[in-house]
Amino acid sequence: MKALITGANKGIGFEIARNLGKRGYDILLGARDEDRGQAAVDKLVAEDISARFIKVDLNDVDTLHTASARVDSLDILVNNAGIPDSVKPGHPPLDLTKHTFDYTTEDLRATMETNFFGTHELTQHLLPSLSDKAKIVNVTIPISPTDFWHPLAYITSKAALNIMTLTYAFEFKKAGSQRQIFGIMPGAIATDLNGMEAGARGGFVKSSEAAGEIITHIILSDKNQNGQIIQYDGKVVTDYETQIRG
Ligand SMILES: NC(=O)c1ccc[n+]([C@@H]2O[C@H](COP(=O)([O-])OP(=O)(O)OC[C@H]3O[C@@H](n4cnc5c(N)ncnc54)[C@H](OP(=O)(O)O)[C@@H]3O)[C@@H](O)[C@H]2O)c1
């Protein structure tokens, strides 16, 4: 069994790779930087996990096409790599104080480029390489704005990703395929993306290790989750209710 996880050199992606690896999956560890990717592979291999680096830079379409061409019989694709706003290396953490009117079109374009266009390009090119019962997993976020939560670029890009989840799921179902695509919302996780600490906000913020376990548990469920957007506690988000199921 084989799994490719994007953005797996650190954070949530690394922990998903570690958890799937511990369960016997051969890990294709996707990262945009070879040194950071190989360092993460070495950590997994030191834990007796079968892992190898595969270059996946969501802003470099050639790497996406090359990676797709190198993969076959893929059982799990986890589209995990993502950014909160800017695409600059060493980007600052998610800024929840940024005013909606301060987002430039370039902020939106850059975030869409990584979180949606790059992810779509990779997924589409991997379709012929999926095994019959393959699962495509999109790591996502709540997209309904609240007083506290309304980062325009981030939620716009993930909303597009969620629609991709629903429409791909519809095509799988229509074709009678056993393949699945679903989204997982891990909740607030302490990573470089937000600069938060595990346990903050009265324990609301979880560690990336906890996120890796939760996400892996949902991925490996025997249930048909095609077309679902699933929260960390297993609850299915119904804002996106469609006619895919039933
Ligand atoms: N943290 C949370 O609270 C939270 C909650 C819900 C969903 N998520 C989602 O979880 C996913 C992982 O985030 P995280 O919190 O683990 O953040 P993170 O620690 O910053 O990790 C992000 C990963 O994405 C990679 N990445 C960024 N831009 C890329 C690009 N253009 N091409 C390829 N890889 C790229 C990063 O690579 P580099 O190391 O090279 O920068 C890194 O490996 C994201 O999709 C995020 O939206 C996070």
The ligand as an ORCA input file, in Angstrom:
! r2SCAN-3c Opt
* xyz 0 1
  N      -2.415     24.432     11.553
  C      -3.739     24.450     11.578
  O      -4.382     24.903     12.558
  C      -4.522     23.931     10.408
  C      -5.918     23.761     10.560
  C      -6.662     23.274      9.485
  C      -6.017     22.960      8.296
  N      -4.672     23.141      8.182
  C      -4.058     22.790      6.900
  O      -3.082     21.809      7.140
  C      -2.119     21.854      6.091
  C      -0.726     21.799      6.690
  O      -0.518     22.968      7.440
  P       0.401     23.032      8.739
  O      -0.412     23.677      9.780
  O       1.037     21.724      8.987
  O       1.467     24.137      8.263
  P       3.042     24.123      8.106
  O       3.692     23.522      9.299
  O       3.384     25.516      7.717
  O       3.283     23.145      6.886
  C       2.906     23.510      5.589
  C       3.562     22.545      4.615
  O       3.159     22.939      3.288
  C       4.340     23.097      2.516
  N       4.153     24.044      1.427
  C       3.848     25.355      1.486
  N       3.805     25.893      0.249
  C       4.109     24.883     -0.609
  C       4.222     24.800     -2.015
  N       4.083     25.859     -2.816
  N       4.519     23.591     -2.554
  C       4.687     22.509     -1.775
  N       4.624     22.536     -0.448
  C       4.328     23.704      0.131
  C       5.402     23.570      3.495
  O       6.691     23.403      2.943
  P       7.969     24.289      3.425
  O       8.448     23.672      4.706
  O       8.927     24.140      2.301
  O       7.477     25.704      3.624
  C       5.090     22.628      4.644
  O       5.634     21.356      4.393
  C      -2.416     23.131      5.299
  O      -3.110     22.797      4.123
  C      -3.323     23.919      6.223
  O      -4.207     24.754      5.530
  C      -3.906     23.613      9.216
*
